[in-house]
Amino acid sequence: MRVCLASTSPARLMLLRHAGIEPLIRAPRVDEEAVIGAVEAHEGRTLAPDEHVLLLARRKAADVAASLAAEDPEFDGLIIGGDSMFELGGDVFGKPHTPEVAAARWRAMRGRTGILHSGHSVFRLRPGAPPSEAHAVAAASVSFVADMTDAEIDAYVASGEPLEVAGAFTVDSLGGAFIERVEGDPSTVVGMSLSTVRRLVAELGIAWPDLWNDPTR
């Protein structure tokens, strides 16, 4: 079974590889701010975090599914899309992008607990058949250490690691030492809940072991 990851996230790629899946990689052509803005303007409200991440995950997977179907009409397999946001004290955070924003977030996060929302979308493509799809949101709570010093925050931000990840933290690399507890599927915090993706794949009639294609295993 062929698998395509509709993301250029190194963390999501690492998760799939560790799970025995070596996917194709395609970057979705989705203007995230424009998509969210258009939907919120149409509905006259602000999307909740779970709605936000699910909408973007679906749009990303749908975009890559359409381009793959046009590029290779014989493609037979799955497209997996995802999106994540971090919620802390009622505020929602995406990627900080700048050191100043990342440092401010860490000063606000230490000693507190937030929720990482992760949207998942899986499309099934088969030659000569319309695509089928399944979607879900997973959430995990993340508690940060209270004694993280300003010097540690500055050093972590200077590493560059938190600038392009949702919530400005990782749990599987340098940021892991500053995370005290995770409740929920830990892979959700890395970037994608593998147990959730497995369930969606099963909903589409495919057994998870059929995706194992890593030749090194």
C-alpha positions as CSV (number, residue, x, y, z in Angstrom):
1,M,0.0,0.0,0.0
2,R,1.5,3.3,-1.1
3,V,1.5,6.2,1.4
4,C,1.9,9.9,0.7
5,L,2.5,12.4,3.5
6,A,0.9,15.8,2.7
7,S,3.3,17.7,4.8
8,T,7.0,18.7,4.8
9,S,7.1,18.4,8.6
10,P,10.3,16.5,9.7
11,A,8.5,15.4,12.9
12,R,5.6,13.8,11.0
13,L,8.0,12.1,8.6
14,M,10.0,10.8,11.5
15,L,6.9,9.4,13.2
16,L,5.9,7.5,10.1
17,R,9.4,6.2,9.5
18,H,9.6,5.0,13.1
19,A,6.3,3.2,12.6
20,G,7.7,1.3,9.6
21,I,6.3,3.5,6.9
22,E,8.5,5.2,4.2
23,P,6.1,7.7,2.6
24,L,6.2,9.8,-0.5
25,I,6.4,13.5,0.4
26,R,4.3,16.2,-1.2
27,A,4.0,19.8,0.0
28,P,0.3,21.0,0.1
29,R,-0.4,24.3,-1.7
30,V,-2.7,25.7,1.0
31,D,-2.8,29.3,2.1
32,E,-3.7,28.6,5.7
33,E,-4.5,32.1,6.8
34,A,-6.7,32.6,3.7
35,V,-8.6,29.4,4.3
36,I,-9.3,30.1,7.9
37,G,-10.2,33.7,7.2
38,A,-12.6,32.8,4.5
39,V,-14.4,30.2,6.6
40,E,-14.6,32.4,9.6
41,A,-15.9,35.4,7.5
42,H,-18.5,33.1,5.9
43,E,-19.7,31.7,9.2
44,G,-19.4,34.9,11.2
45,R,-17.4,33.4,14.1
46,T,-14.0,32.3,15.2
47,L,-13.3,28.6,14.7
48,A,-12.5,26.5,17.8
49,P,-9.1,24.9,17.9
50,D,-10.3,21.5,16.9
51,E,-12.3,22.9,14.0
52,H,-9.3,24.9,12.9
53,V,-6.8,22.0,12.8
54,L,-9.3,19.7,11.2
55,L,-10.2,22.1,8.4
56,L,-6.6,22.7,7.5
57,A,-5.7,19.0,7.7
58,R,-8.5,18.2,5.3
59,R,-7.6,21.0,2.9
60,K,-3.9,19.9,2.8
61,A,-4.8,16.2,2.2
62,A,-7.4,17.1,-0.4
63,D,-4.9,19.3,-2.3
64,V,-2.2,16.7,-2.4
65,A,-4.8,14.0,-3.3
66,A,-6.0,16.1,-6.3
67,S,-2.5,16.8,-7.5
68,L,-1.5,13.1,-7.1
69,A,-4.5,11.9,-9.0
70,A,-3.8,14.2,-11.9
71,E,-0.1,13.4,-11.9
72,D,-0.5,9.6,-11.5
73,P,-4.0,8.3,-12.4
74,E,-2.9,4.8,-11.4
75,F,-1.9,5.9,-7.9
76,D,-3.4,3.4,-5.4
77,G,-2.8,4.3,-1.8
78,L,-3.3,6.8,1.0
79,I,-2.7,10.5,1.5
80,I,-2.2,11.7,5.1
81,G,-2.6,15.4,6.1
82,G,-2.2,17.0,9.4
83,D,-2.3,20.3,11.3
84,S,-1.6,21.3,14.9
85,M,-2.3,24.2,17.3
86,F,-1.5,24.8,21.0
87,E,-4.1,26.2,23.4
88,L,-3.0,27.8,26.7
89,G,-5.4,29.6,29.0
90,G,-7.9,30.2,26.3
91,D,-5.4,31.5,23.8
92,V,-4.4,29.6,20.7
93,F,-0.9,29.5,19.3
94,G,0.6,28.3,16.0
95,K,4.2,28.7,15.0
96,P,6.0,31.7,16.6
97,H,8.3,32.3,13.6
98,T,10.4,34.9,15.4
99,P,12.7,34.5,18.5
100,E,11.0,37.3,20.3
101,V,7.6,35.6,20.0
102,A,9.0,32.2,21.0
103,A,10.7,33.6,24.1
104,A,7.6,35.4,25.2
105,R,5.5,32.2,24.8
106,W,8.0,30.1,26.9
107,R,8.0,32.7,29.7
108,A,4.2,32.4,29.7
109,M,4.1,28.6,29.5
110,R,6.5,27.6,32.2
111,G,4.7,26.0,35.2
112,R,1.5,25.7,33.2
113,T,-0.5,23.1,31.3
114,G,-1.9,23.5,27.8
115,I,-3.6,21.4,25.1
116,L,-2.1,20.4,21.8
117,H,-4.8,19.9,19.2
118,S,-3.9,17.8,16.1
119,G,-6.1,17.4,13.1
120,H,-5.8,14.3,10.9
121,S,-7.1,13.6,7.4
122,V,-6.7,10.5,5.4
123,F,-7.7,10.2,1.7
124,R,-7.9,6.8,-0.1
125,L,-7.1,7.0,-3.8
126,R,-7.9,4.1,-6.2
127,P,-7.7,4.1,-10.0
128,G,-11.1,4.7,-11.6
129,A,-12.9,5.3,-8.3
130,P,-13.8,8.5,-6.4
131,P,-11.6,9.2,-3.3
132,S,-12.9,8.2,0.1
133,E,-11.8,10.0,3.2
134,A,-11.7,9.9,7.0
135,H,-10.9,12.6,9.5
136,A,-10.4,13.1,13.3
137,V,-8.9,15.4,15.9
138,A,-6.7,14.2,18.7
139,A,-5.7,16.2,21.8
140,A,-3.0,15.8,24.4
141,S,-2.2,18.0,27.5
142,V,1.3,19.2,28.0
143,S,2.7,20.4,31.3
144,F,5.9,22.5,31.4
145,V,8.4,22.7,34.2
146,A,8.1,25.6,36.5
147,D,11.8,26.2,37.2
148,M,12.9,26.9,33.6
149,T,15.2,29.9,33.9
150,D,15.3,32.9,31.5
151,A,18.8,31.7,30.5
152,E,17.5,28.3,29.5
153,I,14.6,29.9,27.6
154,D,17.0,32.2,25.7
155,A,19.3,29.3,24.9
156,Y,16.5,27.1,23.7
157,V,15.1,29.9,21.5
158,A,18.6,30.6,20.1
159,S,18.8,26.9,19.0
160,G,16.1,27.8,16.4
161,E,14.2,24.6,17.2
162,P,10.9,26.3,18.6
163,L,10.5,28.9,15.8
164,E,8.6,26.7,13.2
165,V,6.7,24.3,15.4
166,A,3.2,24.7,16.8
167,G,3.2,26.1,20.3
168,A,7.0,26.8,20.1
169,F,8.0,23.5,21.6
170,T,9.0,19.9,20.8
171,V,8.8,16.9,23.1
172,D,11.2,14.7,21.1
173,S,14.2,16.9,20.9
174,L,15.8,19.8,22.8
175,G,12.5,20.9,24.2
176,G,11.7,17.6,25.9
177,A,13.8,18.4,29.0
178,F,11.4,21.3,29.8
179,I,8.2,19.2,29.6
180,E,7.2,17.6,32.8
181,R,4.2,15.6,31.7
182,V,2.1,14.6,28.7
183,E,-1.4,13.1,29.0
184,G,-2.8,11.5,25.9
185,D,-1.1,9.9,22.9
186,P,2.4,11.2,23.1
187,S,2.9,11.1,19.3
188,T,0.1,13.8,19.1
189,V,2.6,16.2,20.7
190,V,5.3,15.2,18.2
191,G,3.0,16.1,15.3
192,M,0.6,13.4,14.5
193,S,-1.3,10.8,16.6
194,L,-0.4,7.4,15.2
195,S,-3.2,5.7,17.0
196,T,-5.7,8.1,15.5
197,V,-4.2,7.7,12.0
198,R,-4.4,3.9,12.4
199,R,-8.1,4.2,13.3
200,L,-8.8,6.3,10.3
201,V,-6.9,3.9,8.0
202,A,-9.1,1.1,9.4
203,E,-12.2,3.1,8.7
204,L,-11.1,3.1,5.1
205,G,-10.8,-0.6,5.1
206,I,-7.1,-1.0,5.3
207,A,-5.1,-2.9,7.9
208,W,-2.3,-0.9,9.5
209,P,0.4,-3.6,8.9
210,D,-0.3,-3.3,5.1
211,L,1.4,0.2,5.3
212,W,4.7,-1.2,6.6
213,N,7.0,-0.7,3.7
214,D,10.3,0.5,5.3
215,P,12.9,-1.8,3.6
216,T,15.3,-1.3,6.6
217,R,13.0,-3.1,9.0
